[in-house]
């Protein structure tokens, strides 16, 4: 028994099939374009490192860290094998070239490098510095709040957190008590507060940090 085909149904089917073919082609083209762009960026980065062996050697001193990352500044132990030399300091440009140490590198190095190094102080200060793929400094920010020390009647507990979205939160919980001339803590003079700041590492390597804020916890 012969059944005639509805010409409108056939036309709709052909049109739908054409859309599917075109969509698949455009999707493949888009993926290919993205892959070619990534390959081009990676090749350019590789060439940049080859032309700057000092920067390549500098980066090798920073192990890749995992995110989320928490740094407890009072628990930092300086590793003498991670000491940076004058060649390394050509990129960091620290005022204390013989007292700086590598800490680590944040993951995702496709667009730029994000390294953390330790600056000298009473308590080691983690510093975040970002670089272009060819070793030019983009931005630098101290990650600590800067409240820790060993003064009479003073105690603190500082930690720094960087999460997977590259947002930064630095907090220092502080107890401060006045001392008399003999160095003895005075009763009823204790103040408890937190100092904190927030920040974000942008895709272009720039770092946005807030001012340091304080909040009483008495």
N, C-alpha and C positions, 0 to 999 in steps of 0.2 A: 504494500500500500504506500503510495507516494504522498509525503507531506511537504507542502511548500514552505520555504524559509521566509520568515518575516524580514523584509529588507531593512526596516528600521532597527530591528534587533541586531542584524549583521553589521549595520553601520555603527551602532553603539559599541559593539564588541571590538571592531577594528579601531575605533577611536580610543577606547580604554587601553587596548593593547599597545597602541602607539605612545600613550602617556607613560605606561610602565617602562617601555624601552628607553624613552627619552630621560625619564627620572633616573633609571639605573645608570645611564651613560653620564649624566651630570654628576651623580654621586661618585662614580669612579673617577671622573675628571677632578672633582673637588679634593678627594682623598689623595690623588696623585700629586695635585698641586701643593697640598700641605706637606706631603712627604718630601717633595723636591725642595720646598722651602727649608724644611728641617735639615735635610742633607746638606743644603747650601750653607746654612748657618753653622752646622757642625764642622764642615770642611774649612770654613773661614776661621773658626775658632782654633782648629788644629794648626792651621798655617800661622796664626798669630802666636801660638805658643812655641812653634818651631823657630820663629824669628826672634823670640825673646826667651832664651834658655834660662836666664836668671829668674824670671817670673815663674817659669815652669818648676824650677827647683824650689822656689819659695812656696808654691802651692803644695808641693809634695810633703811639706812639713805639717800640714793640717789634715788630720783624719776626718773623714766624713761622719757627721753626727746624725743621730736619729731624732725625729720630731714626734711628739712634743718633747722639748728639752727643758730641764730644770737645772739651774746652777745655784748651788748654795755657796755663797762667797766665802763663808767662814770655813768651809770644808775643802776649799781648793788647795791642792798640794802641788807646788811647782815641780815640774819634771825637768831636771837639768838637761836631759837629752833633747828637750824641745826649745832650748834657748835659740833665739834668732840672732843672726849676725848682721854685720854692716850692709851686706848685699841685700838681705831681707828688709832692713830698715829703709833702704832706698825707696821701697814701695809704701811702707807704713809712715815713715818720717816722724818717728817718736823723738821726743826731747831726751830720752834716756835709752839710747841705742844698745847699751850693754846690759840692760836689765829687763828685756821684754821676752815673752815666751809665747809659743803657739798653743792654742787651746783646741780649736777644731774648725771645721767648715760646715756650713749648713747645706743640706741637700738641695737639688734642683739647680744645676749649674748651666742650664741651657742658655740663659740670657746674660748672666753675670755670675761673679763669685762673691760669696758672703762669708767672710772669715771672722773668727773671734780670737783675739790675742789678749794676753795679760799685761797690763801696765803696772809698774811698781808703785806701791803705796803701803801703808801700815797693814791693810788687807788688800790682796791683789784685786785689781779692777779689770773685769772683763770688758773689752772694747770691741764693738762690731764695726768692721770696715768692709765696704763693698767696692768691687773693682769691675771694670769692663773686661771683656774677654782677652784684650791685649795688655792688661796690666795697669790701666789708668784708674786712679782713685776716683770713685763717685761720691761717696759720703762716709763719714765716720761719726759714731756716737758711743759714749760711755754707757754701758748697760746698767751699772749700779746706781743706786740712789745717793750713795756717798755719805751715809750717816754713821757707818760703823767705825769704831775706834776703841781705845783702851783707857779713856779718861776715868778719873775717880767717880764712882757711883753711876757708871754708864755701861749699859749692856744692849746688845742688838742681835737681831737675827734676820739676815737679808737673803732673799732668793729672787731669782730672775727666771721667768718662764717665757719660752717662745713656742707657739703652737704651730700646727700644720698649715694654718692660713698665714703664717709669718707675722702674727700680731705679737706684741711684746708687753709683758707686765712685770714691773720691778717693784718690790715691796720690802721695806725694812721696818720690823717691829722693834721699837726702842723703849727702854726704861731708863730714865735719867733722874738721878738723885743728887742734890747739892751736898758738897763736902765741906767740913770745917777746915781750919788752917792746918790741922794735924793730918788731914787726909781721911777723916772718918765720915761716913755717910750720916747726914742729919735726918732725924725722924720727921715724918710728915712733909717731906719735900719731893717725894717721888712723883714724876710725871710719866705717864704712859701714852704713847702715840705711835702712829704709823706714818712713814713717809713713802710715797709711791709715785710712779709715773707710768704712762702707757705709750705704746708706739706701734708702728706698722712698717714693714719693709715692703716697698712698692715694687712693681714688676720691673721698672727701669733701674732698680738698685738704689733709689733714693730712700732715705729713712726719715719718717716723721715721728717725732717724740713730743710728748706734752711737757709742760713745766712740772717741777717736783711739787707735789701737794702734800699737805699734812692733815691728819685727822686724829683728834684726841680719843683715847680709849680708856681713860680713867673712869 
